[in-house]
Amino acid sequence: MARALKLCSGVEAVKKLRRAGWEIARHKGSHVMMVKEGYEYTLSIPQHPELGPGILRNLLKQAGLSVEEFNRL
Protein backbone atom coordinates (compact mmCIF):
# COMPACT_ATOMS: atom_id res chain seq x y z
CA MET A 1 0.00 0.00 0.00
CA ALA A 2 1.38 3.42 -0.96
CA ARG A 3 2.14 5.77 1.87
CA ALA A 4 0.75 9.29 1.92
CA LEU A 5 3.04 12.11 0.92
CA LYS A 6 3.99 14.17 3.96
CA LEU A 7 3.74 17.85 3.11
CA CYS A 8 6.61 20.08 4.15
CA SER A 9 8.00 23.57 3.73
CA GLY A 10 10.43 24.56 1.00
CA VAL A 11 13.24 24.71 3.57
CA GLU A 12 12.51 21.15 4.75
CA ALA A 13 12.29 19.91 1.14
CA VAL A 14 15.78 21.33 0.45
CA LYS A 15 17.14 19.57 3.57
CA LYS A 16 15.62 16.25 2.51
CA LEU A 17 16.90 16.56 -1.06
CA ARG A 18 20.40 17.37 0.23
CA ARG A 19 20.28 14.12 2.22
CA ALA A 20 19.41 12.38 -1.07
CA GLY A 21 22.57 13.75 -2.70
CA TRP A 22 21.27 16.91 -4.37
CA GLU A 23 23.36 20.08 -4.05
CA ILE A 24 22.32 23.70 -3.96
CA ALA A 25 23.47 25.31 -7.20
CA ARG A 26 22.06 28.76 -6.49
CA HIS A 27 19.40 30.64 -4.60
CA LYS A 28 17.54 33.14 -6.76
CA GLY A 29 14.66 35.12 -5.32
CA SER A 30 12.28 32.80 -3.53
CA HIS A 31 13.54 29.60 -5.20
CA VAL A 32 16.48 27.30 -4.47
CA MET A 33 17.94 25.57 -7.52
CA MET A 34 19.41 22.10 -6.90
CA VAL A 35 21.49 19.82 -9.13
CA LYS A 36 22.80 16.27 -8.94
CA GLU A 37 25.39 14.66 -11.14
CA GLY A 38 23.83 12.25 -13.60
CA TYR A 39 20.38 13.89 -13.58
CA GLU A 40 19.06 15.99 -16.44
CA TYR A 41 16.84 18.17 -14.26
CA THR A 42 17.65 21.21 -12.17
CA LEU A 43 15.15 21.20 -9.32
CA SER A 44 13.53 24.53 -8.48
CA ILE A 45 12.19 24.49 -4.94
CA PRO A 46 9.98 27.42 -3.90
CA GLN A 47 10.67 28.55 -0.37
CA HIS A 48 7.04 28.61 0.73
CA PRO A 49 5.85 27.76 4.26
CA GLU A 50 4.12 24.67 2.81
CA LEU A 51 4.56 23.10 -0.61
CA GLY A 52 1.44 21.74 -2.25
CA PRO A 53 1.17 18.04 -3.06
CA GLY A 54 1.36 18.67 -6.82
CA ILE A 55 4.62 20.60 -6.52
CA LEU A 56 6.12 17.97 -4.21
CA ARG A 57 5.12 15.05 -6.44
CA ASN A 58 6.60 16.80 -9.48
CA LEU A 59 9.86 17.44 -7.61
CA LEU A 60 10.03 13.80 -6.50
CA LYS A 61 9.44 12.59 -10.05
CA GLN A 62 12.23 14.82 -11.36
CA ALA A 63 14.53 13.77 -8.51
CA GLY A 64 13.87 10.06 -9.07
CA LEU A 65 12.56 9.55 -5.54
CA SER A 66 9.51 7.62 -4.40
CA VAL A 67 7.10 9.01 -1.81
CA GLU A 68 8.38 6.43 0.69
CA GLU A 69 12.00 7.43 0.10
CA PHE A 70 11.20 11.13 0.49
CA ASN A 71 9.19 10.56 3.69
CA ARG A 72 12.15 8.65 5.21
CA LEU A 73 14.70 11.40 4.50
N, CA, C and O atoms as a CHARMM CRD file, in Angstrom:
* protein
*
  292
    1    1 MET  N      0.84200  -1.18000   0.00000 PROA 1      0.00000
    2    1 MET  CA     0.00000   0.00000   0.00000 PROA 1      0.00000
    3    1 MET  C      0.88800   1.24300   0.00000 PROA 1      0.00000
    4    1 MET  O      1.84300   1.32600   0.77200 PROA 1      0.00000
    5    2 ALA  N      0.57600   2.20300  -0.86000 PROA 2      0.00000
    6    2 ALA  CA     1.37900   3.42100  -0.95800 PROA 2      0.00000
    7    2 ALA  C      1.15500   4.30300   0.26300 PROA 2      0.00000
    8    2 ALA  O      0.03800   4.44300   0.76100 PROA 2      0.00000
    9    3 ARG  N      2.23500   4.88200   0.71900 PROA 3      0.00000
   10    3 ARG  CA     2.14300   5.77400   1.87100 PROA 3      0.00000
   11    3 ARG  C      1.78100   7.16400   1.39100 PROA 3      0.00000
   12    3 ARG  O      2.07700   7.53400   0.25400 PROA 3      0.00000
   13    4 ALA  N      1.14700   7.92600   2.25000 PROA 4      0.00000
   14    4 ALA  CA     0.75400   9.29100   1.91800 PROA 4      0.00000
   15    4 ALA  C      1.97300  10.20000   1.91100 PROA 4      0.00000
   16    4 ALA  O      2.89500  10.03800   2.71100 PROA 4      0.00000
   17    5 LEU  N      1.96000  11.13800   1.01200 PROA 5      0.00000
   18    5 LEU  CA     3.03600  12.11400   0.91800 PROA 5      0.00000
   19    5 LEU  C      2.91600  13.08900   2.08000 PROA 5      0.00000
   20    5 LEU  O      1.86900  13.70500   2.27900 PROA 5      0.00000
   21    6 LYS  N      3.98800  13.22400   2.84100 PROA 6      0.00000
   22    6 LYS  CA     3.99500  14.16600   3.96200 PROA 6      0.00000
   23    6 LYS  C      4.36400  15.54200   3.42300 PROA 6      0.00000
   24    6 LYS  O      5.45000  15.72700   2.87500 PROA 6      0.00000
   25    7 LEU  N      3.46600  16.50300   3.57600 PROA 7      0.00000
   26    7 LEU  CA     3.74000  17.85500   3.10900 PROA 7      0.00000
   27    7 LEU  C      4.79500  18.50000   3.99200 PROA 7      0.00000
   28    7 LEU  O      4.91500  18.18400   5.17600 PROA 7      0.00000
   29    8 CYS  N      5.55400  19.40500   3.39700 PROA 8      0.00000
   30    8 CYS  CA     6.60600  20.07700   4.14800 PROA 8      0.00000
   31    8 CYS  C      6.83600  21.46500   3.55100 PROA 8      0.00000
   32    8 CYS  O      6.28000  21.81100   2.50900 PROA 8      0.00000
   33    9 SER  N      7.64800  22.23300   4.22300 PROA 9      0.00000
   34    9 SER  CA     8.00000  23.56900   3.73300 PROA 9      0.00000
   35    9 SER  C      9.09800  23.44700   2.68200 PROA 9      0.00000
   36    9 SER  O      9.70700  22.38900   2.52600 PROA 9      0.00000
   37   10 GLY  N      9.34400  24.53200   1.96900 PROA 10     0.00000
   38   10 GLY  CA    10.43000  24.55600   0.99900 PROA 10     0.00000
   39   10 GLY  C     11.77400  24.32200   1.66000 PROA 10     0.00000
   40   10 GLY  O     12.63000  23.63600   1.10000 PROA 10     0.00000
   41   11 VAL  N     11.96900  24.88100   2.84100 PROA 11     0.00000
   42   11 VAL  CA    13.23600  24.70800   3.56900 PROA 11     0.00000
   43   11 VAL  C     13.45300  23.24000   3.91400 PROA 11     0.00000
   44   11 VAL  O     14.55600  22.71800   3.74900 PROA 11     0.00000
   45   12 GLU  N     12.39900  22.56800   4.39500 PROA 12     0.00000
   46   12 GLU  CA    12.51300  21.15400   4.74900 PROA 12     0.00000
   47   12 GLU  C     12.73000  20.30000   3.50400 PROA 12     0.00000
   48   12 GLU  O     13.47400  19.32000   3.55400 PROA 12     0.00000
   49   13 ALA  N     12.09600  20.65400   2.39300 PROA 13     0.00000
   50   13 ALA  CA    12.29400  19.90700   1.14300 PROA 13     0.00000
   51   13 ALA  C     13.75400  19.98500   0.69700 PROA 13     0.00000
   52   13 ALA  O     14.31900  18.99000   0.24100 PROA 13     0.00000
   53   14 VAL  N     14.36300  21.16400   0.82700 PROA 14     0.00000
   54   14 VAL  CA    15.77500  21.32900   0.45400 PROA 14     0.00000
   55   14 VAL  C     16.64900  20.44400   1.34300 PROA 14     0.00000
   56   14 VAL  O     17.57300  19.79800   0.85000 PROA 14     0.00000
   57   15 LYS  N     16.37000  20.41000   2.63800 PROA 15     0.00000
   58   15 LYS  CA    17.14500  19.57000   3.56800 PROA 15     0.00000
   59   15 LYS  C     17.03300  18.09900   3.18000 PROA 15     0.00000
   60   15 LYS  O     18.03400  17.38400   3.16000 PROA 15     0.00000
   61   16 LYS  N     15.82100  17.64700   2.87200 PROA 16     0.00000
   62   16 LYS  CA    15.61600  16.24900   2.51100 PROA 16     0.00000
   63   16 LYS  C     16.33300  15.92200   1.20100 PROA 16     0.00000
   64   16 LYS  O     16.95900  14.86900   1.08300 PROA 16     0.00000
   65   17 LEU  N     16.24700  16.80700   0.23000 PROA 17     0.00000
   66   17 LEU  CA    16.90000  16.56400  -1.05600 PROA 17     0.00000
   67   17 LEU  C     18.42500  16.57200  -0.91100 PROA 17     0.00000
   68   17 LEU  O     19.11400  15.83100  -1.61300 PROA 17     0.00000
   69   18 ARG  N     18.95000  17.38900  -0.02000 PROA 18     0.00000
   70   18 ARG  CA    20.40400  17.36600   0.22800 PROA 18     0.00000
   71   18 ARG  C     20.81700  16.01900   0.80900 PROA 18     0.00000
   72   18 ARG  O     21.88300  15.50300   0.47500 PROA 18     0.00000
   73   19 ARG  N     19.98800  15.44600   1.67200 PROA 19     0.00000
   74   19 ARG  CA    20.27600  14.11600   2.22400 PROA 19     0.00000
   75   19 ARG  C     20.25500  13.05600   1.12200 PROA 19     0.00000
   76   19 ARG  O     20.91000  12.02100   1.23600 PROA 19     0.00000
   77   20 ALA  N     19.49600  13.32200   0.05300 PROA 20     0.00000
   78   20 ALA  CA    19.40700  12.38000  -1.07400 PROA 20     0.00000
   79   20 ALA  C     20.51100  12.61000  -2.10300 PROA 20     0.00000
   80   20 ALA  O     20.53600  11.95500  -3.14500 PROA 20     0.00000
   81   21 GLY  N     21.42900  13.54200  -1.81200 PROA 21     0.00000
   82   21 GLY  CA    22.57200  13.75000  -2.69600 PROA 21     0.00000
   83   21 GLY  C     22.48100  14.94400  -3.62100 PROA 21     0.00000
   84   21 GLY  O     23.39800  15.17700  -4.40800 PROA 21     0.00000
   85   22 TRP  N     21.40700  15.70400  -3.55000 PROA 22     0.00000
   86   22 TRP  CA    21.27400  16.91100  -4.37500 PROA 22     0.00000
   87   22 TRP  C     22.04200  18.04500  -3.72700 PROA 22     0.00000
   88   22 TRP  O     22.14200  18.10900  -2.50100 PROA 22     0.00000
   89   23 GLU  N     22.58800  18.94600  -4.54400 PROA 23     0.00000
   90   23 GLU  CA    23.36400  20.08000  -4.04800 PROA 23     0.00000
   91   23 GLU  C     22.70400  21.38500  -4.47200 PROA 23     0.00000
   92   23 GLU  O     22.09400  21.47700  -5.53700 PROA 23     0.00000
   93   24 ILE  N     22.83900  22.38200  -3.62000 PROA 24     0.00000
   94   24 ILE  CA    22.31900  23.70500  -3.96100 PROA 24     0.00000
   95   24 ILE  C     23.25100  24.33400  -4.98900 PROA 24     0.00000
   96   24 ILE  O     24.44300  24.51300  -4.73700 PROA 24     0.00000
   97   25 ALA  N     22.69700  24.66600  -6.14400 PROA 25     0.00000
   98   25 ALA  CA    23.47200  25.31000  -7.20000 PROA 25     0.00000
   99   25 ALA  C     23.41500  26.83000  -7.03200 PROA 25     0.00000
  100   25 ALA  O     24.41600  27.52900  -7.19200 PROA 25     0.00000
  101   26 ARG  N     22.23100  27.31500  -6.70700 PROA 26     0.00000
  102   26 ARG  CA    22.06000  28.75700  -6.49200 PROA 26     0.00000
  103   26 ARG  C     20.72900  29.01100  -5.80100 PROA 26     0.00000
  104   26 ARG  O     19.84000  28.15900  -5.77700 PROA 26     0.00000
  105   27 HSD  N     20.62300  30.19400  -5.24900 PROA 27     0.00000
  106   27 HSD  CA    19.39600  30.64300  -4.59900 PROA 27     0.00000
  107   27 HSD  C     19.02500  31.94600  -5.26300 PROA 27     0.00000
  108   27 HSD  O     19.71100  32.95300  -5.08500 PROA 27     0.00000
  109   28 LYS  N     17.94200  31.94200  -6.03300 PROA 28     0.00000
  110   28 LYS  CA    17.54300  33.13900  -6.76100 PROA 28     0.00000
  111   28 LYS  C     16.12600  33.51300  -6.34000 PROA 28     0.00000
  112   28 LYS  O     15.18600  32.74300  -6.54100 PROA 28     0.00000
  113   29 GLY  N     15.98200  34.68200  -5.76300 PROA 29     0.00000
  114   29 GLY  CA    14.66500  35.11800  -5.31700 PROA 29     0.00000
  115   29 GLY  C     14.11700  34.17700  -4.26000 PROA 29     0.00000
  116   29 GLY  O     14.76500  33.91000  -3.24800 PROA 29     0.00000
  117   30 SER  N     12.91400  33.67700  -4.51000 PROA 30     0.00000
  118   30 SER  CA    12.28200  32.80000  -3.52800 PROA 30     0.00000
  119   30 SER  C     12.40800  31.32400  -3.89500 PROA 30     0.00000
  120   30 SER  O     11.66000  30.49300  -3.38100 PROA 30     0.00000
  121   31 HSD  N     13.34700  30.99200  -4.77800 PROA 31     0.00000
  122   31 HSD  CA    13.54500  29.60400  -5.20000 PROA 31     0.00000
  123   31 HSD  C     14.99200  29.15900  -4.99800 PROA 31     0.00000
  124   31 HSD  O     15.92900  29.92600  -5.22300 PROA 31     0.00000
  125   32 VAL  N     15.15600  27.91600  -4.57400 PROA 32     0.00000
  126   32 VAL  CA    16.47500  27.30300  -4.46500 PROA 32     0.00000
  127   32 VAL  C     16.60700  26.33300  -5.63200 PROA 32     0.00000
  128   32 VAL  O     15.74200  25.48000  -5.83000 PROA 32     0.00000
  129   33 MET  N     17.67800  26.45600  -6.40100 PROA 33     0.00000
  130   33 MET  CA    17.93800  25.56500  -7.52200 PROA 33     0.00000
  131   33 MET  C     18.92000  24.49200  -7.06400 PROA 33     0.00000
  132   33 MET  O     19.95900  24.79700  -6.47900 PROA 33     0.00000
  133   34 MET  N     18.57800  23.22200  -7.33700 PROA 34     0.00000
  134   34 MET  CA    19.41200  22.10400  -6.89900 PROA 34     0.00000
  135   34 MET  C     19.77800  21.22000  -8.08700 PROA 34     0.00000
  136   34 MET  O     18.97700  21.02000  -9.00000 PROA 34     0.00000
  137   35 VAL  N     20.99600  20.69600  -8.05900 PROA 35     0.00000
  138   35 VAL  CA    21.48700  19.82100  -9.12800 PROA 35     0.00000
  139   35 VAL  C     22.08500  18.56000  -8.51600 PROA 35     0.00000
  140   35 VAL  O     22.46000  18.53000  -7.34300 PROA 35     0.00000
  141   36 LYS  N     22.16500  17.51300  -9.34900 PROA 36     0.00000
  142   36 LYS  CA    22.79900  16.26600  -8.93800 PROA 36     0.00000
  143   36 LYS  C     23.43700  15.66200 -10.17400 PROA 36     0.00000
  144   36 LYS  O     22.81700  15.57800 -11.23400 PROA 36     0.00000
  145   37 GLU  N     24.67000  15.24700 -10.02400 PROA 37     0.00000
  146   37 GLU  CA    25.38900  14.65900 -11.14300 PROA 37     0.00000
  147   37 GLU  C     24.64500  13.44200 -11.66800 PROA 37     0.00000
  148   37 GLU  O     24.20600  12.58800 -10.89800 PROA 37     0.00000
  149   38 GLY  N     24.50800  13.37200 -12.98500 PROA 38     0.00000
  150   38 GLY  CA    23.83100  12.24800 -13.60100 PROA 38     0.00000
  151   38 GLY  C     22.34500  12.45800 -13.81900 PROA 38     0.00000
  152   38 GLY  O     21.67900  11.58200 -14.37100 PROA 38     0.00000
  153   39 TYR  N     21.80400  13.60000 -13.39900 PROA 39     0.00000
  154   39 TYR  CA    20.38400  13.89000 -13.58300 PROA 39     0.00000
  155   39 TYR  C     20.23300  15.05900 -14.53800 PROA 39     0.00000
  156   39 TYR  O     20.98100  16.03400 -14.46900 PROA 39     0.00000
  157   40 GLU  N     19.25300  14.95100 -15.43400 PROA 40     0.00000
  158   40 GLU  CA    19.05600  15.99200 -16.43900 PROA 40     0.00000
  159   40 GLU  C     18.33300  17.22300 -15.89400 PROA 40     0.00000
  160   40 GLU  O     18.40300  18.29600 -16.49300 PROA 40     0.00000
  161   41 TYR  N     17.65000  17.08100 -14.78500 PROA 41     0.00000
  162   41 TYR  CA    16.84400  18.17500 -14.26000 PROA 41     0.00000
  163   41 TYR  C     17.62200  19.04500 -13.26900 PROA 41     0.00000
  164   41 TYR  O     18.50200  18.56900 -12.55300 PROA 41     0.00000
  165   42 THR  N     17.27500  20.31200 -13.25200 PROA 42     0.00000
  166   42 THR  CA    17.64600  21.21100 -12.16900 PROA 42     0.00000
  167   42 THR  C     16.35900  21.43100 -11.39300 PROA 42     0.00000
  168   42 THR  O     15.38100  21.94300 -11.93900 PROA 42     0.00000
  169   43 LEU  N     16.35400  21.05100 -10.13500 PROA 43     0.00000
  170   43 LEU  CA    15.14900  21.20400  -9.32300 PROA 43     0.00000
  171   43 LEU  C     15.01500  22.64600  -8.85800 PROA 43     0.00000
  172   43 LEU  O     15.99400  23.25800  -8.43100 PROA 43     0.00000
  173   44 SER  N     13.81900  23.18300  -8.93900 PROA 44     0.00000
  174   44 SER  CA    13.53200  24.53400  -8.48500 PROA 44     0.00000
  175   44 SER  C     12.53900  24.42200  -7.33300 PROA 44     0.00000
  176   44 SER  O     11.36200  24.12500  -7.53800 PROA 44     0.00000
  177   45 ILE  N     13.02900  24.66400  -6.12200 PROA 45     0.00000
  178   45 ILE  CA    12.19300  24.49000  -4.93800 PROA 45     0.00000
  179   45 ILE  C     11.76700  25.84800  -4.38900 PROA 45     0.00000
  180   45 ILE  O     12.60100  26.61000  -3.90000 PROA 45     0.00000
  181   46 PRO  N     10.46000  26.15500  -4.46900 PROA 46     0.00000
  182   46 PRO  CA     9.98500  27.42100  -3.90500 PROA 46     0.00000
  183   46 PRO  C     10.10600  27.38200  -2.38600 PROA 46     0.00000
  184   46 PRO  O      9.86800  26.34700  -1.76300 PROA 46     0.00000
  185   47 GLN  N     10.46900  28.48900  -1.81100 PROA 47     0.00000
  186   47 GLN  CA    10.66500  28.55000  -0.36600 PROA 47     0.00000
  187   47 GLN  C      9.40200  29.03700   0.33800 PROA 47     0.00000
  188   47 GLN  O      9.40900  30.04400   1.04600 PROA 47     0.00000
  189   48 HSD  N      8.32400  28.29500   0.12100 PROA 48     0.00000
  190   48 HSD  CA     7.03500  28.61000   0.73400 PROA 48     0.00000
  191   48 HSD  C      6.92200  27.91600   2.08800 PROA 48     0.00000
  192   48 HSD  O      7.62400  26.93700   2.34100 PROA 48     0.00000
  193   49 PRO  N      6.04500  28.41400   2.96200 PROA 49     0.00000
  194   49 PRO  CA     5.84800  27.76100   4.26500 PROA 49     0.00000
  195   49 PRO  C      5.34800  26.32600   4.13500 PROA 49     0.00000
  196   49 PRO  O      5.66900  25.48200   4.97200 PROA 49     0.00000
  197   50 GLU  N      4.55400  26.03500   3.07800 PROA 50     0.00000
  198   50 GLU  CA     4.11700  24.66800   2.81100 PROA 50     0.00000
  199   50 GLU  C      4.00300  24.47500   1.30700 PROA 50     0.00000
  200   50 GLU  O      3.35700  25.26400   0.61700 PROA 50     0.00000
  201   51 LEU  N      4.63500  23.41900   0.80700 PROA 51     0.00000
  202   51 LEU  CA     4.56300  23.09900  -0.61500 PROA 51     0.00000
  203   51 LEU  C      3.33200  22.23800  -0.85500 PROA 51     0.00000
  204   51 LEU  O      3.04700  21.32500  -0.08000 PROA 51     0.00000
  205   52 GLY  N      2.61600  22.52300  -1.90900 PROA 52     0.00000
  206   52 GLY  CA     1.43500  21.74200  -2.25200 PROA 52     0.00000
  207   52 GLY  C      1.81800  20.35000  -2.71900 PROA 52     0.00000
  208   52 GLY  O      2.95700  20.12300  -3.12600 PROA 52     0.00000
  209   53 PRO  N      0.87100  19.41100  -2.66400 PROA 53     0.00000
  210   53 PRO  CA     1.17000  18.03900  -3.05500 PROA 53     0.00000
  211   53 PRO  C      1.57500  17.91500  -4.52500 PROA 53     0.00000
  212   53 PRO  O      2.41100  17.07600  -4.85800 PROA 53     0.00000
  213   54 GLY  N      1.00200  18.72800  -5.40400 PROA 54     0.00000
  214   54 GLY  CA     1.36400  18.66900  -6.81700 PROA 54     0.00000
  215   54 GLY  C      2.80500  19.07900  -7.05300 PROA 54     0.00000
  216   54 GLY  O      3.51900  18.44000  -7.82600 PROA 54     0.00000
  217   55 ILE  N      3.23200  20.13900  -6.39100 PROA 55     0.00000
  218   55 ILE  CA     4.61800  20.60300  -6.52000 PROA 55     0.00000
  219   55 ILE  C      5.57300  19.53700  -5.97700 PROA 55     0.00000
  220   55 ILE  O      6.57900  19.22100  -6.61200 PROA 55     0.00000
  221   56 LEU  N      5.25800  18.98900  -4.80900 PROA 56     0.00000
  222   56 LEU  CA     6.12200  17.97300  -4.20800 PROA 56     0.00000
  223   56 LEU  C      6.22300  16.72500  -5.08200 PROA 56     0.00000
  224   56 LEU  O      7.31700  16.20000  -5.28800 PROA 56     0.00000
  225   57 ARG  N      5.10300  16.25300  -5.59200 PROA 57     0.00000
  226   57 ARG  CA     5.12000  15.05100  -6.44000 PROA 57     0.00000
  227   57 ARG  C      5.93400  15.29000  -7.71600 PROA 57     0.00000
  228   57 ARG  O      6.66000  14.40400  -8.16600 PROA 57     0.00000
  229   58 ASN  N      5.81300  16.48300  -8.29300 PROA 58     0.00000
  230   58 ASN  CA     6.59500  16.80100  -9.48300 PROA 58     0.00000
  231   58 ASN  C      8.08900  16.82600  -9.14700 PROA 58     0.00000
  232   58 ASN  O      8.89900  16.30400  -9.91300 PROA 58     0.00000
  233   59 LEU  N      8.45900  17.41700  -8.02600 PROA 59     0.00000
  234   59 LEU  CA     9.85900  17.44300  -7.60500 PROA 59     0.00000
  235   59 LEU  C     10.39600  16.02400  -7.39000 PROA 59     0.00000
  236   59 LEU  O     11.51400  15.71200  -7.80000 PROA 59     0.00000
  237   60 LEU  N      9.60300  15.17500  -6.75200 PROA 60     0.00000
  238   60 LEU  CA    10.03300  13.80000  -6.50300 PROA 60     0.00000
  239   60 LEU  C     10.22200  13.04100  -7.81100 PROA 60     0.00000
  240   60 LEU  O     11.17600  12.27800  -7.95600 PROA 60     0.00000
  241   61 LYS  N      9.32700  13.24500  -8.74900 PROA 61     0.00000
  242   61 LYS  CA     9.44200  12.58500 -10.04800 PROA 61     0.00000
  243   61 LYS  C     10.73600  13.00500 -10.74000 PROA 61     0.00000
  244   61 LYS  O     11.46600  12.16500 -11.26600 PROA 61     0.00000
  245   62 GLN  N     11.01500  14.31400 -10.73700 PROA 62     0.00000
  246   62 GLN  CA    12.23400  14.82000 -11.36400 PROA 62     0.00000
  247   62 GLN  C     13.48100  14.33000 -10.63100 PROA 62     0.00000
  248   62 GLN  O     14.51500  14.08600 -11.25300 PROA 62     0.00000
  249   63 ALA  N     13.38300  14.18800  -9.31300 PROA 63     0.00000
  250   63 ALA  CA    14.53500  13.76700  -8.50500 PROA 63     0.00000
  251   63 ALA  C     14.73100  12.25500  -8.51300 PROA 63     0.00000
  252   63 ALA  O     15.75400  11.76100  -8.04000 PROA 63     0.00000
  253   64 GLY  N     13.75900  11.51600  -9.04600 PROA 64     0.00000
  254   64 GLY  CA    13.86900  10.06300  -9.07200 PROA 64     0.00000
  255   64 GLY  C     13.65500   9.42300  -7.71300 PROA 64     0.00000
  256   64 GLY  O     14.22200   8.37000  -7.42200 PROA 64     0.00000
  257   65 LEU  N     12.84000  10.05300  -6.88400 PROA 65     0.00000
  258   65 LEU  CA    12.55900   9.54500  -5.53800 PROA 65     0.00000
  259   65 LEU  C     11.11200   9.09500  -5.42500 PROA 65     0.00000
  260   65 LEU  O     10.22000   9.70900  -6.01200 PROA 65     0.00000
  261   66 SER  N     10.87600   8.03300  -4.68000 PROA 66     0.00000
  262   66 SER  CA     9.50500   7.61700  -4.39500 PROA 66     0.00000
  263   66 SER  C      8.99900   8.40600  -3.17900 PROA 66     0.00000
  264   66 SER  O      9.77400   9.03700  -2.46100 PROA 66     0.00000
  265   67 VAL  N      7.69100   8.35000  -2.97400 PROA 67     0.00000
  266   67 VAL  CA     7.09900   9.00900  -1.81500 PROA 67     0.00000
  267   67 VAL  C      7.68200   8.42100  -0.53600 PROA 67     0.00000
  268   67 VAL  O      7.98800   9.15300   0.40500 PROA 67     0.00000
  269   68 GLU  N      7.83600   7.09900  -0.50100 PROA 68     0.00000
  270   68 GLU  CA     8.38000   6.43400   0.69100 PROA 68     0.00000
  271   68 GLU  C      9.80200   6.88600   0.97400 PROA 68     0.00000
  272   68 GLU  O     10.16100   7.14300   2.12300 PROA 68     0.00000
  273   69 GLU  N     10.61200   6.98200  -0.07800 PROA 69     0.00000
  274   69 GLU  CA    12.00500   7.42700   0.10400 PROA 69     0.00000
  275   69 GLU  C     12.04100   8.85600   0.64100 PROA 69     0.00000
  276   69 GLU  O     12.79700   9.15600   1.56500 PROA 69     0.00000
  277   70 PHE  N     11.22500   9.73400   0.06300 PROA 70     0.00000
  278   70 PHE  CA    11.20300  11.13400   0.48800 PROA 70     0.00000
  279   70 PHE  C     10.75400  11.25200   1.94500 PROA 70     0.00000
  280   70 PHE  O     11.34100  12.00300   2.72400 PROA 70     0.00000
  281   71 ASN  N      9.70800  10.50500   2.30800 PROA 71     0.00000
  282   71 ASN  CA     9.19300  10.56200   3.68500 PROA 71     0.00000
  283   71 ASN  C     10.24600  10.09600   4.69500 PROA 71     0.00000
  284   71 ASN  O     10.27000  10.57900   5.82700 PROA 71     0.00000
  285   72 ARG  N     11.11600   9.16300   4.29600 PROA 72     0.00000
  286   72 ARG  CA    12.14500   8.64500   5.21000 PROA 72     0.00000
  287   72 ARG  C     13.32700   9.59400   5.38100 PROA 72     0.00000
  288   72 ARG  O     14.05300   9.49800   6.37000 PROA 72     0.00000
  289   73 LEU  N     13.53000  10.50800   4.43500 PROA 73     0.00000
  290   73 LEU  CA    14.70100  11.39700   4.49800 PROA 73     0.00000
  291   73 LEU  C     14.56400  12.40800   5.62200 PROA 73     0.00000
  292   73 LEU  O     15.45600  13.23300   5.82100 PROA 73     0.00000
